[in-house]
Amino acid sequence: MFSRKKFTINNRDKYLLDPEEILLDKKAEEMGEEETIKLEWPLSSALLKYIWLIGFILLAIVFSRVFYLSVVKGSYYADLSSFNKTRYYIINAPRGIIFDRNNQPLVNNVPSFSLTLVPLDLPRDEMERENLTQQVTKIFNLNSVDLDELLKEKGRLSSLDPILLKSNVSVAELRQFEASIEPNKGFTIITDTARQYPYGESLAHVIGYLGKISAQEKAKYNSYPLTVLVGKEGLEEYYESELQGEWGKRLVEVDASGKVVQDLGTLSPKKGDDLITTLDVDLQIKLYQSLTQRIEELGVTAGAALALNPKTGEILALVSVPSFDPNIMTQGFPVSTINSYLKDVRKPLFNRVISGLYFPGSLIKPLMALAALEEKIITPERKIFDEGKIVITSPYNPQVKYTFTDMKPHGWVDVKKALAVSCNVYFWTVGGGYGDIQGLGLSRIQKYWHLFGLGEKDGLDLNDENTGVLPDEEWLKRIRPQDPLWKLGDTYNISIGEGGLSLTPLEMADYIATIANNGTSFKPYLAKEIKNQQGEIIKTATSSVLVRLDVSPQNLKVVQEGMREVVTSGTATELNNLPFKVAGKSGSPEFVLNGKKHYHAIFGAYAPYEDPQIVLLVLIEDIPQGSVATLSVVSDVLNWYYENRFATSTNQSLNF
């Protein structure tokens, strides 16, 4: 038998082992030998768990980062990588042209230069980048604060999308830029198309202008590149999608320094669609010039005018004074002029025709006459005596009397004469009642406001159309909380177009058109046709009924005859000298501002009386008391219209 021997290490350093002796500790322990110096130290199970956990977390972090970079941001970094060797340049599309009804262009497109910025190409060094942007803003007279704020936006410095900084770059600016700024530093001059407005201020409010895309507009037009200009106000804004066109791209390959080494091709832009409007540019200019001249003669500051065809709803001319130069607004300079527009208390950027609210004054009297006839408050023959005032006794205190004074006594007047001489006593009586005449009262007056469509948008194809204010008890509680009870005097006031009743000039013109066109008016509109690049008509506007009165034709005829008498024997006999018959109604509403009485002047006319082709509404703000402010404008414009449009078309019809 073999005897067991102890496993020991002899004749050498006890700290040295042969490879086959590595497990000696364990073996010695199994054999019951005394403990020698251990070669291995076992780890605890808790420590192993921590090691496994840390390893798992590290692997998860690595995996999630790989997933984020390759999947979530994969396309971004692919584009970034591609952009390191390729660049694309947006080629802005020429906008569609806006024409008048006779195919006269109201805007032009001309070649130009624009300054753009690719943020990713800017120097990475902050100091170098700041020096560069200061140079550029100085050359192009840009606001450095605005550019700094733009570059501070999250992710902006890594953006590949070109940004428009300035359009209509001058040749002098271009030369200074090329001489001062190194190429491939983020800023680039591109060839572009600029918008020109040859008629300037005379068409500004109806055409509008162009400007750089804002943050709100970017959300609306989310596919637009930041190099395009978009419509601001007027038809440019309303028909932005049709006029804009499709921009193109030029793709090039560049080297590490940004130099172009190969042209990879160009996607040509497509011009926007053309817009054929209902406007008559010659009439527009005539109306603008006549109104502006009259405003200057009176020493006042503001007015509005509108001409339309009552048989179709077509807007022939639309003028708001003071106006602005759309070329300056589109170019973005001179900045001092733009700031003057923004700070001007006269609000030249404000379109008074569609957004301004005014008391209609006596212009509302034809509506009141029709309502009184329809509700049998009076008959056409019934006369009311006007001694120049109405005196009413307070229902709460018989000792208190209120006097409503007319401009002058008119004696006995029927409805036609009341319209002709604009008799307040007559309309106070039929509106609120007096003596043995009951009066319409608030509810029946409101009924006819609504029948005429007042207080509702007409739907003109311009943004920012306002709606009229139609007073009632709830309105009065808000306006006059200290005295909220509707009184007879309030009814008297609205019966002559005051007392809070407010309309836009557009609403007033449509209301006159309803009477002129025998109780039917059409939705006003500005765009007749839209044509594509090939000249094909892709959209045509059609007239749609806005209001159709359900009233007696005989009563409506009485009102029309009364409006004709305004011209033949009433307050507007100056218009009786025109070569065709005109009917209309004036208004001179009174309002109090800063404790002082002020007046507006309004006249609504239509011609020819027998077969109306044009409705003309003219309004001049804050006129001197007693002045006949609007008639010279109405006469001048209608005379021009007769000679240049009506007589010409009539002769052509006869020749045909």
Summary of the structure (lengths in Angstrom):
residues: 656
radius of gyration: 39.9
end to end distance: 145.7
largest distance: 158.5
contacts: 2061
relative contact order: 0.10
helix: 40%
strand: 22%
